[in-house]
Amino acid sequence: MKAAILEAPNMISVKEFEMPEINENEALLKVKSCAVCGSDVRIFHYGNDRVRFPAVIGHEVSGEIVRIGKNVTKVKTGDRIALGADVPCGECYWCMNGMGTNCSINYAIGYQFAGGFQEYMVLNETTLSYGPVTKIPDTMSFEAASLAEPLACALNGLELAQFAPGKSLAVIGLGPIGCMMLELSKMYGTEQVFAIQRSKKRLDMARSFRDDARFIASEDEDPVSVVMRETNGEGVDCVVTTAGTTAAQEQAIRMVRHRGYVNLFGGLKDQPKLSIDSNIIHYRECYVMGSHGSLPRHHALAVSLIAQGVVSAEKYISQRFPLTDINAAFEYHEKRGGLKVVVSPN
């Protein structure tokens, strides 16, 4: 079988290996689709504290179960499944109280556990016992199913920001997660939505996901001024920064409504430190928080929403690459020519 091996930062190559063996508590997945996430590209360039070289990364995965151990009951041979990234350990305080994204060990597919940029991958006992392993319907493509992972993260982000029907929303950054936020806002019945993006090209890509939103090109207009003007000086109930920039986070805090929520969703890399006027938080009594990853229940809901057509997963796929062209897939992602890049190992 073939696997893309990350040997060191900026060194990934496809090599041949023997088929992996499984024990009585594991299952073997034939990977059908593994989408590229921005965090995969960051690991490729900079490594990660949870990734030990040589490693197989990739966590937006779907495929078919081809073998199971004798003690495995969660899946059976022939099952079509999607995987989430975050795997609760099932034993620490956070996991036992339903908050596995704060797990003290912080297991994840494509980090401590080998990921999906390979033809076959082992689902270990922890993943099968506690992880986001979700069966998908026969009508769902494997490519669409692999996008349940980022959708689950979007669901977790809105949930933690106390988003609910009737609330207004601003999304800063219209990459795949930002566009998913726009689609989800329709499910919530949200009427007032601001969609903010610096690049006009990316802004135009996002229009098809919610054409009645107020789209703001931040290179032409000050998004804070626009939002405050069009909300009669009130601001919005929920602001999500899916762009990983300090500027986006500072703008978010300035446009949130009294008692509103700011979710600093996008992590920062090589950005200046955040500088905020804490009096805004003080006098508006607003909440500034963050979210990352998702729980297995979010992943199951994400699969359901894709199956129902609430989120048009296949619309996000801009390019496809075979596993042997993994470097080209990463390069395409970094050029931001589209939204999602899918790698097909088989």
N, C-alpha and C positions, 0 to 999 in steps of 0.2 A: 504494500500500500504506500501511497504518497502522503507526505506531511510537510508543511512549511515550517522550517525550524528557525527560530530567532536565536542566533548564536551570541549576539552582542548588539548593542545599539547600532542601528543602520546596517545590520547584516542578517538578512533573511534569505533562505534558499530552500528549494523543494528537493527532498531526498526520499529514497525508497527505504521502507522498513518492513519487518515481518508483521503479519497481522497480530494485533494485541490479543493476549489471553485475558479471560475474565475469571473471577472466583465465583463462589456460590451465591454471593450477595450483590453481584454487579450485573450490568447489562452492556451490550455492545450496540452502538448506534452507527448506522451508515449515514454519514452526513450528506445531506442533499443541498443545503444552502447555508452560507454563513456571510452575513452582511458586514460591511466594514463600518466601524464606529470611530469617532474622533479619538477616543481613548486608546484604540488599537494603534493608531498612528503615533500618538504620544508615547506609548510603550515602545514602539519601533524605534523612535528617535532617542528617547531619554531613559528607557527602562522603567521599573516600578519596584517599590520595596517588597511587593508581594509576588513578584515574578523572578524566578531563578533561571538563568541561562544554563543550558539551552532550553527553550520553551516553545510550546505551541499556543499561540494566543487566538483570539476570536471568540466572542461570547453571544452573538446574535445568530442563534443556531436552530436549524430544523433538520429532521431526518427520519429514518425508519429503523425501528428496533429489529436487529437481525439475529440476536442471541441473548439468552438470559440465563442467569445462574439458577440453581434449583430452589433457592429460598426467595427469589424475587416474585413479588405479587403485584407491584404497582403498575408494571407494564408487561406486555407479552410480545412474542415474536410477531412481526407484521404491523405493530402499532405505528402510526404516523404521529410524531410528536414535535413540539417546539420546546426549546429550553430558554429559561431566563438566565441572567448572569449570577445574581446574588444567591448564595446557598447558606441558609442559616445552619449553625452548628447543632441547633436543637437542644442544647444543654445549658447555655449560659443564661443569666438573668434576662437579657434582652430578648433572646430567642424564645424562652419559655413564657414571656409575657407579650408575644406577638409583635415584637419590634426588631425583627431579624436584620434590618438594614443597619442597626447599631451593634450587631454581633461583635463580641469581644475578639473573635478570631478573624471575622470578615472574609470568609471563604468566597471565592467566585470562580465561575467557569472562565477559562482564559487567563487566569491569574495563578492561584495555587493549584487549581485543577486544569489539566490540559484542555485547550479550547477546540474550536471548530474548523480551523484552517488545516484540515487533514481529512482523509477519506473515511476513516473509522475512528471513533473515540469511545473510551470506556466511561460509563456512568457508574461512579463508585457508590458505595453503600450510603454515605452521607447525602449525596445528591438525590438518590432515589428515596431516601427516608424523609428528608426535610426540604428538598430543593424544588424549584419551579420547573417541574416536568409535566407538561400539559399536552394531552391528546388533542389532535386537530381533526376536523371533519374531512371526509374524502373530497369534498368540494373546494377545499382551501389549498392553494398552491404552496409548495414548500418555501418559495421565495417570500410570499406574503406572510407566512407563519414566522419566518425568521425576524420579521419586523415587530412581532409582539413584544420583544424585549424592550426596545426603546419606548414603545407605546406604554408599557407597564410603568416605566420610569416617569412618563408624563402624568399618568394617573396618580401615582404616588405624590408627585409634586403638587398637583391641584388639591388632592385630599389634605395634605399637611398645611396648605395655605387656606384651608377652610372654605374652598370655593364651593358655591352652591347656586341653584337657579335664582335668577334675579340680580346677581352681582355683575358688575362691569369688570372688564379684563383688559390689560395691556400686556403684550408679549414683545420683548425686545430681543431680536435675533430670530430670523426666519429660516433656520436650517430645518432638518427633519423634525426635531423635537418641537420647535416653534410652530411648524405647520400642523403637527399633531395637536398641539394646544388649540389652534384655531378650529380644527375639526371637532375636537371634544367640546369646545364652547357651544357648538350648535346642539350637542346632546343635552347640555345644561340649559338650553333655551336662552342663552346670553344674547342680549340685543345690542349692547354697546361694547364693541371690541376694537382696540387699537393694535395695529400690526406694524412694528417698527423695525427697520433694517437699513443699514448704511448703503449697501450695494443695491442699485436699481435693478440689476439683472436678477439678483436673488429675490428682490421684492416682487418682480413680475412672476417668478416661478411660484410664489406663495399665493397669488391671487386666486388660483383655481380651488384652493382648499377652503376659502371663505370669502367670496367676492363682495359681500356686503360689509366687510370690515373697513375701518378707516386706515388706509395704508399710508405710512409716513416714511419718506426717504430721509434719513437723518443727515445725509450730506447736503440736503437742500433746505430742510426745515429743522428747527429746534423741537424735538419731540415733547419736551416738558411744556413748552409754551403752547403747543398745539393741544395736548391733552388737557391742560388746565383751562384753556380757552373754551374747548368744546364740551367741557363738563361744568361750565359756569363757575370755575374756580375751585370745584370740589375735589378733583382728582378721581382715580379709579379705585374700586374695592380691592382688586388683586393685580399686582404687577409681577410678572415672571421674567427673569433675565436668563434666557437660554443662550445668549451671547456671552462668551467667557472673557469679558473685558471689564476693567475697572470703571470706564466711562458709563457703560450700561448700568452697572450697579448704582453709581451715584445718581444717574438720571431717574432710576426706579424709585429711589427714596424720595426724590423731589416731586414725583407725580402721584404718589399714593394718597388715598383719601384718609380722613380721620377714621381711626379704628380699622383701617385696611391692612392688608398683608403684602409684604414684599418677599418673594421667594428668590433667593440668590441661587438659582438652579445651576447655572453654568460655572464650573470651576475655573480658576485663574491659573495661567501658566505664563511666566515671563511678563507679568503685568505689574505696574506700580501699585503700591499699597492703597487701599481704599481710604479716601478722605471724605468724611461726612459731617454735616452740621447736625449734631446730636439733638439740637433744639427742635428739629423737625420731628424726630421720633418722640421727643418729650411732649410737645404740645399737641401733636396729632394723635397721640396715644395709639400709634400704629405698631405693627409687629414686623420685625425684620428677621427672617429665618432662612433656612436652607433645606434642601432635600437632595438625596442621591440614591440611585438604585431603586429597587422595588422589592415587594414581598411576593411569595408564590400566589397569593390571592389576587394581587394586581395583574400578574402574568396570565392567570386563568381568565380574568375579566377582559384583558387585552385580546386574547384569542377569540373570545366570544364577540367582542365589538367588531373585530375584523370579519368574522364569519357573518355577522349581521349586515355588514356594509356601512356601519357607522363611521368607520375609518377606512379609507380607500388605500389599503397598504400598497397595492401594486403600482399606484400612481407615483409613489416615492422613488421607484427604481429607475435610475437614469442610465446605468451601464452595468454590464455583466462581464465577468472575467473567469477563465478557468483557473484552477489552483496554481498551475504552472506559471501564470502571469501575476502572481501575488504582488510583486513589486510595482507592476503597472497599475494594479488596482489601488494601491496606496497612493501612487502618484496622481491618479485621476481624482481621488478623494481630496487630496491637498489642493488641487487646482480649483476646487469648488465649482466645477462645470455643471454639476447636477446636485441631486439631493442624496440618494443612497446608491452605493455600489455593492453589488452582490457577487460573491465568489462561489463557484460551484465546483466542489472537489470531485464529484462523480459525473 
